Amino acid sequence: MRNIYDVASEAGIKKEYVIPYGLDKAKIDLKINEELKDKSNGKLVLVTAITPTKAGEGKTTTSIALTDGLHKIGVNSLLCLREPSLGPVFGLKGGATGGGLASVVPSEDINLHFTGDMHALTSSINLISAVIDNHIFQGNELRIDPSRILWKRALDMNDRALRSVTVNQDEKKSAPRHDEFVITVASEMMAILCLSRDEKDFINRIKQIVVAYNLDGEPVKLEQLRISNAIYKLMKNAFNPNLVQTLEGNPCLIHGGPFANIAHGCNSIIATKMALKLAPIVVTEAGFGADLGAEKFLDIKCRVANIKPDAVVMVATIRALKLHGGVKFEELDNENIEALRIGFANLKRHMENIAKYDVPTVICVNHFSSDTQKETEELIKFCSDNHYEVAFCDAFSRGGMGAVDLANKVLETLATKESYYHPLYELNNSLQDKINQVCKEIYRAKDVIYSEEALKQIAEFEFQGYRNLPVCIAKTPLSFTDNAKVLNAPDDFDITIREVRLSAGAGFVVALTGSIMTMPGLPKVPAAVKMEDE
């Protein structure tokens, strides 16, 4: 690995703004923004994907590959990624630093403790919970209703045992009550970090968090607890984006890491806007398929940050397309042209959806070793027949050289096609109309079914003045529907909204569909167990 000061220099970052964490990673002082403020923005490329298999389709790998590929053809670019969560690291997917020769390093550090951002977030989240319960214990001056505490404790780990817990069980001055944990990356605090423009904006946003309701049914905001400065001190270092490098020594900013199935799935605005001032091309990714991460990037992050993507890369794999064509996960290594053709419907639907935002899109065929030449040719022919821009990428085994075709295609797209980006919906629509529009236009649901509780919550939030917020829909990443078992591109289905939660500090309303959980569980054989054999 290159010395981190050399990596920073290549990214256009002066030594005085580099806060080293050893020789191979660093934080970047936000004071650099004063120096960068008058520079024009570079081009922004969003990497998204079709509906993935449970193992993922290499979206992060492709983002890294594209960055390395651009450098291979002499084009300066900067990569912006999310920080991995310990949930998937020890759960199903393992790490989130790319794969093969298209990786960011030091991978193990990034996947685990990194520079402490996740710890700062978890501590801040739990400080709020501790102060709320202590406030009630000490006399409850704010008259907080213990049955209407909205703020959830957090842990950056998949632990299904914490989905439903009892707190204050043996506390004589406080009545026991039901509570639940969320995984750190699903907490509103993570969303606020990633949607804040700067430290001042972060403080203003956390003050607006509605943590509970009082006995009169009025919202209690975090600013009433008078702990915003304490949270700022806990979070002080976490505001600075983290600088690391790809295996080929190219710079990468990693900062913030909300899940895309239960949160908004994008890295921080702070890092993205910094990168846009530093490089002529910035590559970033949004979690899971385009129905989740890309939709939230385009309808939430772009609005808040006042940025627009100049191009989208749609990652498609033959494995995922065969899965959507009816092949069992365990049999995806076998050639199956017929199933592949059936699965094309999933890719087509995602392409149709991105077209609704008027952003030019390139399909990236992310190559797996099990792909056959016939299957690859069939996929590329489908793309050509439908007039889709397409590029082949084999960076997992060949590094940046395997992404040169993709880099050239993206560069050509940026040079010849204009982005007329616009969000899907208007903010002044009702919350229910916005939820319906995403469910019907992006997921293609026939109807949207709301529980009585969800309708009551929507009415309450609109009465409180939160009608004009964007919506963040929590849904399975494995299907367009709210049922993970329904694959490909279904039409005749309903989406069920069981609960709606307000994230007033983050600035959006979360709609929970089906059986989606804000605290994931571990699989039968967690990645943590598989590490025993390493």
Protein Blocks (a to p, Z undefined) as FASTA:
>chain_A
ZZfklmmmmnopafklpccehjkbccddfklmmmmmmpccddddddddddddfkogolmm
mmmmmmmmmmmnopacddddddddfklmmmmnopaebghjlccddfklmmmnmnommmmm
mmmmmmmmmmmmmmmmnnopnopafklcfbdcddddddfklmpccehklgmkbccddddd
ddfklpmklmmmmmpfblmlmmmmmmmpcfbdcfkopacdfklnopmmmmmmmmmmmmpc
cddddfkopacddedjadfklmnopacfklmmmmmmmpmbdcdddehjfklmmmmmmmmm
mmmnopacfbdcddddfklmmmmnopafklmmpgcfklmmmmmmmmmmmmmmmmmnopac
dddddddfklcfklmmmmmmmmmmnopacddddkkmnommlmmmmmmmmmmmmmmpccfb
dcfbdfkbcfklmmmmmmmmmnopabdcddfklmmmmmmmmmnopmmpccdddddfkbfb
lcfklghjafbdcdddfbdcddfknopacddehjbcfbdcddfbdfklmmmmZZ
